[in-house]
Amino acid sequence: MIYVILYGVLVFVAFLIALNGLLKGANKAQADMVLRFILIGTVITTFFVASWKHGVIAIGVALISARLTRPIAARAASKLLTVRKGENDKYIGLPPRKLEKISKRLDIGWPIQPNQFDKVYESYDQAESALFAYCESRPRIREVMNEFKISREDLKEIYFQLVDAGCGQWSCGHWVAASALAYPESLRYILSRKGEDISETCFNLIMYFEHGSFGMGL
């Protein structure tokens, strides 16, 4: 029976690790380290107090839980990060797997070691191309592009404007600058605000990917 409790602890800790990764704060790294220490410690404990078979199962439970609890953690993060501004506010969910992979490659991280510049920027250029190709492959995105008469080069320019304005950050599982181009509602919102304050647009996009609304009164 003890191993059932240990499995439950693994699922819960995996959920907390996913949730911590989606939240904001200065102590995220420390919290992640503590939670991963507990996770590994629980797996090791299972080997000793149950059996090696249950220990192997515990590893599988930890790995599967990390994947399955992430959507739940994303919705929980959405509720924790923001105060609802309207009855229709609703978190849009995690990005599709393909977009998520592209987004992770776009977040190159800093600082970059000098001997890694060429490799990092080559990967970044490939990720950019993959993002714009992904957007163009989505029928609803093409509809918006045709409606506003924009091209891939326009998407590229908008992406860099968003990054410069502060959208090069994660919000509830979304790399905002990328997801903003890959969802028809957010892309239409950006294009309809051409000439408006880009910083305000960026802030409202972050709000959209946190809780499904473009901000107060929008």
Beta strands, then each sheet from edge to edge (+ up, - down):
strand 1: 170-171
strand 2: 174-175
sheet 1: 1+ 2-
end
